[in-house]
């Protein structure tokens, strides 16, 4: 289910739009059947207000959480870029004849990392596993750096280069793990239930009109469906239209300077 949602955020948004219209009609049907019942409208405003307040709270909570996680992931990509830059500069601590293999390994690792950002599907099936090419390039880079730093000529770089590479790998792991942080499904279920119950109450209130107020009904369904769509877009920022490409480009720009 989560994979389908991530692959197309339009699916839950369109589903929510249709469901709201259906439950609005259910509420209107119930309201029409109870128009002649004495006292059937007593206390409706109080109940409506409580349900609408809960819906607004849940929508705000979900949207704000998604926006915060979106910003956090952009910051993590920035941390990766800073770590790459630091490690690249510290290669200068090695003797000139030993620098080239490490620089080549660093280029291959950054290239694999950038490719994984452009081609990944948020690793939803196994979010803790990084792409094999990134793992292979990282292991090769680390092995080369350790081998060089264990030589007498690389002694001076050992205390600076190896920690910077370790920090780089940690930053990459943190960004990958951040892809798995999403609200529990219970939150989405509660939000959907509150929205649909609220739609029933809205439809009940609209039963006083002789005709359906389509502008009101479509406006309500469209607004909530739009918020649902953007919320899912924020949760999976490399799959839809709300993306962190600007943050990814900082790493690509840095790679272009690694000559």
N, C-alpha and C positions, 0 to 999 in steps of 0.2 A: 504493500500500500504506500509506504513512504517513498519507495523508488518511483512509483507511478506519479505521485504528487510532484516529486522533484523533477522528473523528466518533463512534465507539462503542468506548470502552476495554473493553467487555464482550467484544468479538469475540476479541481475543488471549487474554483470561482464560478464556473458555469453551473456546476451541481448546486452550489449554494443559491445562485440566482433562481434556478428553476424551483428548488425546494421552497424558497421564500414565497414565490408566487403561488405554489400549491397550498401552503399553509395559510396564506392570506385568504385564499378562496375557502378553505375549510373554516376559518374563523368567521368569514362573512356568512357562510351557509349556516353555521350554528347561530349566529346573531339573528339572521332572518327568521329562523324557527322559533326564536325566543322573544321576538319583538312584542308580541301580545301578552307575554307573561308579566304580571305585575311585579315590580321590584327587580326585574332582571338586570337593570342597569345600576343598581345600588352598589357603591364601592368600586365600580369599574376603574375609575380614575386612580384610586389609591393603588390597586393591584397593578395597573398598567405602569405607573410611575416606578414601582419597585422593580418590575421586570426590565423596563427600559434602562434603569440605572445599572442593573447587573450586566446587561448586554454592553452598555457603553464602557463599563469597567473592564470587562473581559476583552473587548476589542482593543481598548487602549493598552492594556497589559500585554497582549500578544504583539501588537504593532510596535510598541516601545521596546519590548524585548528583542524583537527581530532587528530593529534599527541599531540597538546597542551591540548585538552580536555581529552585525555587518561592519560597524565601525571598528570593533575589536579585531576582526579578521584583516581589515585593511592595515591596522597597526602592526599585526604580526608579519604581514608581508614586508612592511617597512623595516621591521627588526631583522628579517632575513637579508634584506638588501644591505643594511648596515653591517651585518656579520660578514657577508661576502666581501664588502669593501675593506673591512679591517683585516681579514685573513689574507686578502690579496696584497695589501701593503706590507704585511709582516713577512711575506715571502722574501722581501728585500733583505731580511736578516741572514739569509743563507748566502753562501759563496756564489758568485755569478754562474759558475759552471753547474751548480746543483739546482738552480732556480727553474730552469726551463721545464723539466719533467713535472714539477709541482704545479707550475702555471698551466701546463697542458691539462693536467688532471683537474685543476680547478675549472678551467673552461668547459671541459666535458661534463663536469658535475652541474654547473650552472645551466648549460644547454639542456641537460636532461630534466632539470628542475623546471625550467621555463616551458619545455614541451609538455610536461605533466600538467601544468596549470592550464594550458590551452586545450588539452585533449581529455582531461579527466572528467568523470561523471560524478564528482563528489565522493567517489569510493564508497557508495552507499551499501554495496553488498559486503564489503570488508573494509570499513573505514580506518582500521588501524594499520593496514598494509600499504606501504608506499609502492609505486610502480617499480618493476624489476630493474629497469634501466637506471633509475635514480639510486636504488640500493647498490647496484653494481658499481656505478661511478663513484658513489660515496665511499664504498669500501676500498676501491682502488686508490682514491685520493688519500685516504687515511693511511693505508699501508705504505704508500710512497713517502708521505710526510714523516711517519714514524721511522722508516728506514734511514732517511736522510738525517733526521735529528739525532739518531743514535750514533752517527759517525762523529769523530772529533771535530770536523769542520762545521757540523751543524749544531754543536753544543750551544752556541749563543742563541739560536732560534728556538731551542726546545721549550723554554719557559714562556715564549710568546706565541709561536706559530701553532703548536698543538692545542693550547687552551682556546685560541680563536677558532680553530676548526671544530673543536668540540662544541663551542657556543653556536657555531653555524648549524651543526647537525641538530642541536637542541631546539633552535629556532624553527627549523623545518618540521621537526616532530610536533612542536606546539601548534603550528599552523594546521598541520594535518589533523591533529586531535580536535582542533576547534571546529572542524567540519562536522563532527559528530554531536555537537552541542545544540540541541533543539528542544523546544518545549515538549513535555510528555504528551502522549496521545490523549490522555485524559483531559488535558486543557483544551485541546481542539474539540474533543467530544462535548465537553461542557459548553464551550462557546457555540457550537452548532445547535445544541439543545436549547440554550437560552435564546438564540436568534429565532429559531423556529417557534418556540413558545411565544415569544414576543410578537411574531408575525400573526399567530392565531388571535392574540388580543387586538392587534391593529385591525385585522379583518373583522373581528367582532364589532369594533367601534365603527367601522365603515358601513356596517349593515344598515345604519340609519338612512343612508343615501339611497335614492331610487335607482341609480346606476352606479356601476363600478367606476371609481376614480382611477383610471389607468395611469395618469401622470403621477399620482401619489404612490400607487402600488409599484410601478416600474422604477420610480425614483428611489424608493426605499430598497427594493431588491438590488438595483444597480449599484447603489452606494455601498451597501454591505458586501456585495460580491467584489467590488473594486478593492475595498480594503483587504478582503481575503486574498485576492490575487497578489497585491503588493506585499502582504505579509509573507507569503510563501516565496516570492521573489527574493526578499531580503534574507530568508533562511538559506537559500541556495544561490549565492551570488555569482556563480560561474556558469549557470545554465540558462538564465532567462535574459530579460532586458535590463534589470537592475544588477549591475556587475561591478566588480572591483578591478576592472581592466586598467584603470589609471594607476592603481597601486602596483599591479603586475608590470606595468611599463617601466616603473622605476628600476626594477631588476633587469629588464631588457636593455634599458639605457646604460646601466652600469656594465652589462655584458659587452656592449659595443665599445667600451673604453678599455677592456681587458685585452690589450695587444701585446 
